[in-house]
Amino acid sequence: MSSATIRWQRKAVQELAVLPRETQRRVLGEVDRLRHDPLKGEQLAAEWQGIRRLRVGPHRIVYAFNGSQLLILMA
């Protein structure tokens, strides 16, 4: 699988900006790994179908993947 393109929603960027630097690094590292393995996160159910989440310590990366593009919804 080739790497996915990553896009961030404005709200996710704002949420990332208020986290401590070390946590920001960890989240960004996981997002970069998702580029190569976008199905790594857990699939959400019910009305959240099509949305995935990945835990990074006490935080969650919530994202959508459409086959070629990751959209980061929440960090």
N, C-alpha and C positions, 0 to 999 in steps of 0.2 A: 504494500500500500504506500503510495506517495504521501508526502506530508500535507496536512490540511492548512489552509489559510486561517489565520486567527483574527477575529474582530472583537472589539470590546464595546459593550453598551456604556454610555456615559456614566450611568449609576454604578456600574462595576468598577470603573476607573476611580470614581470618587470614594467608593468603599475601600479600595486597595490603598489609596493615598493616606488614609487615616490609620492604617495598621503600622505597627512598629517595623523598622527597616528589615530586621531579620525575618519577620513573618512575610513581608513583601517579597523578599528573595525566595523564600520557600514556595509561596504561591506562584510566583513567576516561573520558577523551575518546574513545578508540576504542570503549569499551562504549556510550557515548552515541550514537556514529555507527552502531553495530550496531542500535540501536533502530529506525533508519529503513532500514537495508539489512542485514537479518540473514543474508542468504546471501553476504555479502562474504567470509567466512572459507572456508578450504579444507575440503572434505568429507573426513573420515577414512574409512578402508576397513576391511574384514573385521569383526572383533568390535566395532569402534568405529563401525559404521554408525549414522548419525543424529547423530553428534557432529561438530562443526566446530572449527577452530582458526584463530586470527588472530595473526600475529606482530607484536609491538610491541618493536622493538629486539631484544635477546637473550631476551625473555620471550614467552610464548604465552598468549593468552586461549583457554581451551578451554570450549566452550559447546554447549548443545543448543537447538534451536529447534523448536517444535511448531506453528507457524503463527500464533500470537498471543503467545507468551511465550518469552523468552530465559531460560535457566537457566545462569548462569555457574558452571562447575564448578571452574575453576582459573585463577588470574591470575599 
